[in-house]
Amino acid sequence: MPRAATTSDAFNAVAEPRRRQILSYLAPGEHPVGDIVAALRLGQPSVSKHLRVLRNVGLVRVRRDGRRKLYRTNAVAIRPLHEWAGTFERFWQHQLFRVMERAEEKALKSPPGSNSRRPHDHGNTDD
């Protein structure tokens, strides 16, 4: 099955780490390209290219303020990514809960005052 172009699929667009950095930087509010370049220490042509991809898939919006362009995230377009990732968050929370339950069960089965772990032998022979 052919892979969707990064210019038409949000999931492929965010597969690029620098684009995720840009989205994270823009999450609290809008910024011009120059701020993004300075904050992330990326080249201006690279930032512009990544912003174009993010705009094409709808993850970023732009508005003009005089001669400047201000970029911001598009929360509505990011929501499907968040919901999809949330599926795995629930999975890992469930797994961690199961590990915690097992540890608690094991602790309850141990006699009081006993240490269920053996001390490590560091080669000391003068005991």
C-alpha positions, 0 to 999 in steps of 0.5 A, a space after each residue: 500500500 503506498 504511503 500518503 504524501 506528507 503534504 496531504 496526511 497529518 500523521 506523516 507530517 508529524 512523523 518528522 521530528 522538526 515538525 513536532 518541535 515546531 508544533 510544540 513551540 506554537 502550542 502556547 501561542 502564535 509566532 513569526 518565522 523568525 521567533 521559531 528559527 531563533 527558538 529552535 535553532 533551525 535554518 529559516 528555509 528549513 522552518 519555512 518548508 516545515 511550516 508549509 507542510 504543516 499548513 498544507 495538512 491543516 495543522 498550522 494556520 497563518 495570519 498576516 499582521 502587517 508584513 509579518 506572518 504569524 503561525 499558530 497551531 490548529 487545535 481542531 486538526 490536531 485533535 485526531 492525532 491526540 485521540 489516536 495517541 490517547 488509545 496507546 496512553 490508555 493501553 500503557 496506563 492499563 499495563 502499568 496498573 497491572 504491574 502495580 497490582 502484581 507488586 502489591 499482591 506480592 508485597 501482601 504475600 511476603 511476611 511482615 518485616 521480610 525483604 522480598 529482594 536479596 541484598 546484592 553481593 558486591 564481593 565483600 568477603 570480610 563479613 
